[in-house]
Amino acid sequence: METKIIRVAQGKESTLSQLYINGIFQCYLLEDKIRAVKIPSETAIPNGTFSLKLNTYGAKNVDYKKAFGKLHEGMIEITGLPNFNFVYIHTGNIIKETAGCPLCGFGFVFIDGNYEVSQSVATYKMIYPKLAALAKLENNKITIENNFQF
């Protein structure tokens, strides 16, 4: 299975991406700004090919288990990122909620120079089972690439 995050636009402090699984558009993702020098919790993850795993420990995992019940089997973590740890695809709508992670949404808006995504919880419920299934596969891959000039 091929999983891709394709970045399509950048705001003042935000980056808008699209998530594809097997070539089929799934949702939009909101990330922090792409930066040459990393600022913790304010920088988009780098381009490249990485892996997904289910992270079953930590406070965020406990919160999501309470919020999503049986659906939740662990946080969808992107692993193998250089200089980044605990990067999860999770819920949230605005750049202040990213903490360096991609947030999922069905739609997007551009307000005051930054992107926001909408309907994040509904989007998460839709994509989570697909991403969890991928994370369980041995040797799974997720590719992150830019499709714009910045």
WONOR-V73553 format. One line per field, one symbol per residue. ss: DSSP state (H for helix, E for strand, L for the rest). psi: psi as a letter, one per 20 degrees, with the letter a starting at -180 (. if undefined). A space follows every 50 residues. Layout:
BEGIN
ss=???
psi=???
END
This chain:
BEGIN
ss=LLEEEEEEEELLLEEEEEEEELLEEEEEEEEELLLLLLLLLLLLLLLEEE EEEEELLLHHHHHHHHHHHHHLLLEEEEELLLLLLLEEEELLLLHHHLLL LLEEELEEEEELLEEEEELHHHHHHHHHHHHHHHHHLLLLLEEEEELLLL
psi=pppqoopiqpagjqpprppppljppgrqqprrqpqhppopjjpqqrqapa rqroojrrghggghgghichhpiqqoporjppjqqloqoaqqhrhiigkj qpqqqhrqropkjqqqqrlgghgghghghghggghipqkqqpppqqlrp.
END
